[in-house]
Each structure stands twice: as C-alpha cells, then as structure tokens.
C-alpha cells in the first residue's frame, strides 16, 4: 500500500528535522518511494516569525493507517514536539507529520480522518504532494492532486 505523508518544521534546523523525520519514517513505517523538494512557506492558521519548511513523502508500507498514525506521533514526540494542534489552534513545531492519503481509503474515526480533511485547502501540502503524486486521485473529491493544486493556486 502507498501512503502519502506531509511534513513540516519551523523550529531549529528545519532541513535537518525533515531529513531525520524521513529517516525515521523509512525505518519504522516503510520504504520511502519518493520525497518532494523542500518548500519554504509562511505559517498557516497562526502568526509566527518562523517560516516553515514543508515536504511530502510517499511510503510503501504494510502497516495499517492507525499504526502509521501511532508511529508518526511517536516520531514527533521523540523529535521534541510537545503539543499537537487541537481544535484549530496551531503553534510553532520542530516537526509535524500528517498522514494525507492511504491508497484510496476513506476513513472517519475520532483519531484519524482519511484523506486528510484539510489537505486540499493548504498550498503548503498540495505543492509538494503535486510534485510527487500529480496523478493520484483524491478518493473523496474525485480530482487528481494536480487538479486540486491548480485550483488552489488560482485562488492564491
């Protein structure tokens, strides 16, 4: 199964943080099939003097989505992330790892929603994802990642 994850960091050595997260993902979740470039972006949903570095990664994995969520949260914690964003309140972070897509799976649980419910509204997610997965079809919206990215850039 192919899983797509979004990565972000706006504290410390951001590039090093992303690279360490990718190494941990490969070690604990599955083979990294592709990794986007790193994109410098402004904070989204909160004010901060710290810009973000964002990326997307495709992982070939045998792990089910809730296990991936558990592993990514453990990686975040081990890398120094103290608070998860709750209720739309965001803050600076050493690392953020979001499970965006898991094949064509549509899932809605209290702990995980797939596809990620806000991904198509976030340029910092869609730009790197469109780089590595332009032809993947969003299982709810029925459009390719490239089409969703293009629609987002028209609005910007």
N, C-alpha and C positions, 0 to 999 in steps of 0.2 A: 504494500500500500504506500502511496505517496502522501506525505503530509507537508504542508507549507506553513512555515512559521515566520512571523515578523519580529525583528529585533530592534531595540532602541537603547541608546545610552546618552545621558547628558551630564554625567559627573565623572571626574577623574580622567584617565587616559581612555577616551571613548573608543578609539580604534582597537586598542588592546582589549578592552572589555568585550567588544563584539567578537573579536577573534577567539578569546577564551570561551565565550558562550558557544560559539560554533564547535570548538574542540570538545566541549562537554556534551553537546548535542550528539556529535558523532560517536562519542564514547558510550553514551547512555541511552540514546533513542534509536539511532540507526545511521546508515551510510548517507553522508551528505552528497547528494547528486548534483546540486547546483547552489551557488551562492551569488547573490547580486553584488554589484558595486556598493560602496558605502555612500549614502546621501546625507549631506548636511541640511538640516531642516529646523524651522522655528518650532518652539513648543506649541502644542495643540491642547486647548482646553484649560490652560492656566498660564499665568505670567511667570517668566523666569529670565534671568540674564544668560542662562546657559543654553546654547543651541544643542540640538540632538544630532547624533549620527544614527542613521537607520539603514537596515538591510533586510533582505528576505532570503530564506533558505528553503530548499526542497530536500526532504529526508525520505529515504526508502526505509520503511520500518515494518516490523511485525507487531509492534506494541499497539494496543487499543488506545483510543483517544484519551480516556480518563487517566491511563498510566502516563501518557505523554504529558498531560497537564500536571500531574504529580511530579514528574521528573523536571519539567521546566520550572516549576515553583521551587523545587529543591535547589536547582542551579542558581536561580535568582537569589535565594536566601544565602547560599554558600558564597556568592559573589558580593554580598553585602547589602542586598535590597532589604530594607526593614519593613516598609509599608507597601501593601498592594493598593492600587487605586480602588476606592469603594464609592459607589453612588455618584459617579461622575466627578469626583474630586481627585484631581491629579497633582502630582508633585515631581520634583527632580528625582532621578533614579540612576543608579550605577548601571543597571541592566533591566530591561523589560523584554520578556519573551511571550509572544501571543501565538496560540495555535489558530491559524486562519482558516485552513481547509484541511480536510482529511478525506481524500478521494472525493466521492460525490455525496458523502454522508451529510444528512441533515439531522441535527441533534439539538434538543432543547431541554436541558436539565438545570437544576438550581446552580450547579457548579460550572457547567460548560455549555456554550451555545455554538453550534457549527452550522454553516460557516459563521465566522466571527461577525456579529451583528452590525458593527460599525466600519468594517474594513473598506467597503465601497465608498465611504464618505471621507476617507482620510488619504490625502495625497501622499503623505509620508509612508503609508502602507502600500498603496497601489503602484507608485512609481517603481520601487524595487521589485515588487511582485510581477508587474508587467514585463520587466526586463527578463525574468527567468521563466515566466509561465504565461505568455501572452494569449495562448490559445486554449487555456483551461477555461471551462465554462462554470460560472458561478451556479451552484445547484439550486438556488432559490430564485435568483434574478434571471437565469437563462441567457445571460450575456457572457461574452468572453472577458477575461481580465483586461485585455487591451481595450475593448469597447467601454468598459467601466472606467478605466483610467482616462481614456479620451474624453468621456463625458465630464469627468471631474476637472480636467484641465481647461475645458471650455468655460466652466463656471468660475475658475480661479481668476 
